[in-house]
Amino acid sequence: MVNPGTRMNLLRALLALRHGPGAAILPPEITRIHMDFAIRWNDGHFGPRKFWVNCLPRLKFWNPAVPMIVNRSTKQEGPATMSIYFRQLSADETASTSTSATATPGGPKKPVLTGLSALPLAQQPRSSVSGEFPAPPAGEGERVVTIDMKNVHSDRILEEFLAKTGARLVKPTPNEEVEMRQVREREEKGDADRVIVKAFMDDKRKKQAMLEKIKQEADAIKAANQ
């Protein structure tokens, strides 16, 4: 049986992944997300780096089927750009999305793979730390929307991303809100307990140091009288 402390730590990690900046569901037209920025955070690349660390994991959690490529390079003077690839909807798909009340016989058609998504996996771009895979141009049946991330705060990047993609924010359920409150209360109690323990240990070390000093002085007096 998992002890309460371990369970709470696992719950905290799961809730942190499920909810927070970047927790959003992308529309089905988005086929991939590609980020290009420098490895180091200076020269205007801090915002993109923070978005990658804080927001992209949640986006990936809620949209596991959407490839999210991070191409970093050593060129600090280079641009920091996010490229969002959209699949162009066919006339039939556009009509089906506007008339959601009707259903075609045999169920909905599977989305057609277009552009890079139609390539074999080995030929598709992948994340790199050497600038090996910059954002490619839009393929047939695709369009690309870009976001200039250089010298932009991560919050502003997220706002522009949500506006341009039409992503739907994910809100915690009532049960998750209760769990999140329990996690916060446990963290606050842990902080208070750590303050108490630190004060106790500091006092204990101070007393031990005083006793050691007294012992050394006594040994010195004893040695002088011999």
C-alpha positions in Angstrom: 0.0 0.0 0.0 1.3 3.4 -1.0 1.9 5.7 2.0 0.0 9.0 2.2 3.2 11.1 1.6 4.1 9.2 -1.6 0.5 9.4 -2.8 0.3 13.1 -2.2 3.6 13.7 -4.1 2.3 11.6 -7.1 -1.0 13.5 -7.0 0.8 16.8 -6.9 2.9 15.9 -9.9 -0.2 14.7 -11.9 -2.2 17.8 -11.1 0.7 20.1 -12.0 0.9 18.3 -15.4 -2.9 18.3 -16.0 -3.6 21.9 -15.0 -1.8 25.2 -15.4 -0.4 27.3 -18.2 -0.7 25.4 -21.5 -3.5 23.1 -20.4 -5.6 23.3 -23.5 -7.2 21.1 -26.2 -6.2 22.0 -29.8 -8.7 21.9 -32.7 -8.4 18.9 -35.0 -7.0 21.0 -37.9 -3.7 21.5 -36.1 -1.2 18.9 -37.4 2.0 19.9 -35.6 3.7 22.6 -33.6 7.3 23.6 -34.3 9.5 25.8 -32.0 12.8 27.3 -33.1 15.0 29.1 -30.6 18.5 29.2 -29.1 19.8 26.8 -26.4 20.8 29.6 -23.9 18.1 31.8 -22.4 19.8 35.2 -23.0 19.5 37.6 -26.0 15.7 37.4 -26.1 15.3 33.6 -25.8 14.2 33.4 -22.2 10.4 33.6 -23.0 10.5 30.8 -25.6 12.5 28.6 -23.2 10.1 29.2 -20.4 7.1 28.4 -22.6 8.9 25.2 -23.7 9.5 24.2 -20.1 6.3 25.3 -18.4 3.6 25.2 -21.1 4.5 22.6 -23.8 4.4 19.6 -21.5 0.8 20.4 -20.7 -0.1 20.9 -24.3 1.5 17.6 -25.1 -0.4 15.9 -22.3 -3.8 17.0 -23.6 -2.8 16.6 -27.3 -0.7 13.5 -27.4 -1.3 12.9 -31.1 0.0 16.3 -32.2 3.8 16.3 -32.9 5.5 19.1 -31.0 9.1 19.7 -32.3 11.6 21.8 -30.4 14.6 22.7 -32.6 17.3 24.6 -30.6 20.6 25.9 -31.9 23.6 27.8 -30.6 22.8 30.9 -32.6 21.8 33.3 -29.9 21.4 36.1 -32.4 18.9 34.0 -34.4 15.2 34.3 -34.4 12.8 32.6 -32.0 9.7 31.5 -33.9 6.8 29.1 -33.3 5.2 27.6 -36.4 1.7 26.1 -36.1 0.7 23.9 -39.0 -3.0 23.7 -39.9 -4.6 21.1 -42.2 -6.8 22.8 -44.8 -10.3 21.4 -44.4 -12.0 20.0 -47.5 -15.4 21.3 -48.5 -17.0 18.1 -47.1 -15.2 18.6 -43.7 -16.2 22.2 -43.6 -19.8 21.4 -44.1 -19.7 18.6 -41.5 -18.3 20.9 -38.9 -20.9 23.6 -39.6 -23.8 21.0 -39.4 -22.9 19.0 -36.4 -26.4 17.8 -35.9 -26.4 15.5 -39.0 -24.3 12.4 -39.4 -23.3 10.6 -42.5 -23.9 6.9 -43.0 -21.0 4.8 -41.8 -19.8 7.4 -39.3 -17.3 10.2 -39.8 -14.4 9.9 -42.2 -10.9 9.6 -40.8 -8.8 12.8 -41.3 -6.6 12.8 -44.3 -2.9 13.0 -43.6 -1.4 16.0 -45.4 2.1 17.6 -45.7 4.7 16.3 -43.3 2.2 14.1 -41.5 2.0 11.9 -44.6 5.7 11.2 -44.6 7.2 8.1 -43.0 8.1 8.7 -39.4 11.9 8.4 -40.1 11.6 11.3 -42.6 9.7 13.7 -40.4 11.4 16.5 -38.4 12.3 15.7 -34.8 13.6 17.7 -31.8 17.2 18.8 -32.0 19.8 20.7 -30.0 22.0 21.4 -33.0 19.5 23.3 -35.2 19.2 20.2 -37.4 15.5 20.5 -38.1 14.3 24.1 -38.6 10.6 24.6 -39.4 9.8 23.4 -42.9 7.5 25.2 -45.2 3.8 24.2 -45.3 3.1 21.1 -47.4 0.3 20.5 -49.8 -3.0 20.9 -48.0 -1.4 22.8 -45.1 -1.0 26.4 -44.0 1.4 27.8 -41.3 0.7 30.4 -38.7 3.8 31.8 -37.0 4.5 33.5 -33.7 7.6 35.7 -33.1 8.7 34.7 -29.6 12.0 36.7 -29.4 12.0 39.1 -26.5 8.5 38.1 -25.6 7.3 36.9 -22.1 6.1 33.4 -22.0 2.6 34.5 -20.8 2.3 36.7 -23.9 3.4 33.8 -26.1 0.7 31.7 -24.6 -1.9 34.3 -25.1 -1.0 34.7 -28.8 -0.9 30.9 -29.2 -4.4 30.5 -27.7 -5.8 33.3 -29.9 -4.3 32.0 -33.1 -5.1 28.3 -32.6 -8.5 28.7 -31.0 -7.5 26.1 -28.4 -10.0 25.3 -25.6 -8.7 25.8 -22.1 -9.0 22.8 -19.7 -10.6 23.6 -16.3 -10.2 21.4 -13.3 -13.2 19.2 -12.3 -14.8 19.8 -8.8 -12.9 16.7 -7.5 -9.6 18.0 -8.9 -10.2 21.4 -7.3 -10.6 19.6 -3.9 -7.4 17.7 -4.5 -5.5 20.8 -5.5 -6.7 22.5 -2.4 -5.5 19.5 -0.3 -2.1 19.7 -2.0 -1.8 23.4 -1.3 -2.8 22.9 2.4 -0.3 20.1 2.8 2.4 22.2 1.2 1.6 25.1 3.6 1.7 22.8 6.6 5.0 21.3 5.3 6.5 24.8 5.1 5.4 25.6 8.7 6.7 22.3 9.9 10.1 22.9 8.3 10.4 26.3 10.0 9.7 24.6 13.4 12.2 21.8 12.7 14.9 24.3 11.5 14.5 26.4 14.7 14.8 23.2 16.8 17.9 22.0 14.9 19.5 25.4 15.1 19.0 25.5 18.8 20.3 22.0 19.2 23.5 22.8 17.2 24.0 26.0 19.2 23.8 24.1 22.5 26.2 21.4 21.2 28.7 24.1 20.1 28.5 25.6 23.6 29.1 22.2 25.3 32.0 21.5 23.0 33.5 24.9 23.8 33.1 24.3 27.5 34.7 20.9 27.2 37.6 22.3 25.3 38.1 25.0 27.9 38.0 22.4 30.7 40.5 20.2 29.0 42.8 23.3 28.5 42.6 24.2 32.2 43.2 20.6 33.2 46.3 20.4 30.9 47.7 23.7 32.3 47.4 22.4 35.9 49.3 19.2 35.3 
